[in-house]
Amino acid sequence: MSGAPGAVESVVSLFGLCSNAGRWGRDDERGTLNLIDAGAVRRAIATVTEGDVVALGRLLVADGSDGGSSPVRLQVFHSSEDRRDA
C-alpha cells in the first residue's frame, strides 16, 4: 500500500480511539444501537411532519417464478436441547 509515511498507522490508531468494543459488555450484539431507546424513538417521531409508507418486502415464491436469482428454500434445524414444549 502506498501513501504518505505513517498514514496507515494513523488510520489504524484512529480505529482504536473511536472503538466502542466492550462498551456494553462481552456478549453485546447491538453495539451503538443500544443508544436507541424508547425516548430516542419518541424524539425522532416527533420531528416527522410528512412522509410515505414504503413496503420493503419482497415476494418470495418456492419455484423461482418471481424472476429472482433462485427459488426460496426454507431449512429448519433443531436439536433435542433446543426443543421447547408448548
C-alpha positions in Angstrom: 0.0 0.0 0.0 1.4 3.4 -0.9 0.8 6.8 0.5 2.2 9.3 3.0 4.6 7.8 5.5 2.8 6.8 8.6 -0.7 7.3 7.0 -1.8 3.7 7.5 -0.6 3.7 11.1 -2.5 6.9 11.8 -5.7 5.5 10.4 -5.3 2.3 12.3 -4.7 4.2 15.6 -8.0 6.2 14.9 -9.9 2.9 14.9 -8.6 2.2 18.4 -9.6 5.7 19.6 -13.1 5.5 18.1 -13.8 1.9 19.1 -16.8 1.0 21.1 -15.6 -2.6 21.6 -16.6 -3.8 25.0 -18.6 -0.7 25.8 -21.7 -2.7 26.6 -20.1 -6.0 27.7 -18.6 -9.0 26.1 -21.9 -10.6 25.0 -23.4 -7.4 23.4 -24.6 -7.8 19.8 -26.3 -4.5 19.3 -23.3 -2.1 19.7 -24.3 1.6 19.3 -27.9 0.5 18.7 -28.1 0.3 22.5 -28.3 4.1 22.4 -31.7 4.0 20.5 -34.1 3.6 23.4 -37.8 4.4 23.6 -37.1 8.1 24.3 -34.9 8.4 21.3 -37.6 6.8 19.1 -40.2 9.3 20.5 -38.0 12.2 19.8 -37.4 11.1 16.3 -41.1 10.5 15.6 -41.9 14.0 16.9 -39.8 15.5 14.1 -41.8 13.8 11.3 -44.1 16.2 9.6 -45.0 14.3 6.4 -44.0 11.1 4.6 -44.9 8.0 2.7 -45.1 4.4 3.7 -42.7 2.3 1.7 -43.0 -1.5 1.5 -39.6 -3.2 1.9 -40.8 -6.7 1.5 -40.1 -8.9 -1.5 -42.4 -11.5 -3.0 -40.9 -15.0 -2.3 -42.1 -18.0 -4.2 -40.9 -21.5 -4.0 -40.5 -22.2 -7.7 -38.4 -19.1 -8.6 -41.1 -17.7 -10.9 -40.8 -14.2 -9.3 -37.8 -13.5 -11.5 -35.3 -13.7 -8.7 -32.0 -15.4 -9.0 -33.0 -18.5 -7.2 -36.1 -20.1 -5.6 -36.7 -19.8 -1.9 -35.8 -22.8 0.3 -36.5 -22.9 4.0 -34.5 -25.2 6.1 -35.3 -25.6 9.8 -32.9 -27.3 12.1 -33.2 -28.1 15.8 -31.6 -30.4 18.3 -33.3 -32.1 21.2 -31.7 -29.5 23.5 -33.4 -26.6 21.6 -36.9 -28.1 21.8 -39.4 -26.2 23.8 -42.7 -27.8 24.7 -45.7 -25.5 24.0 
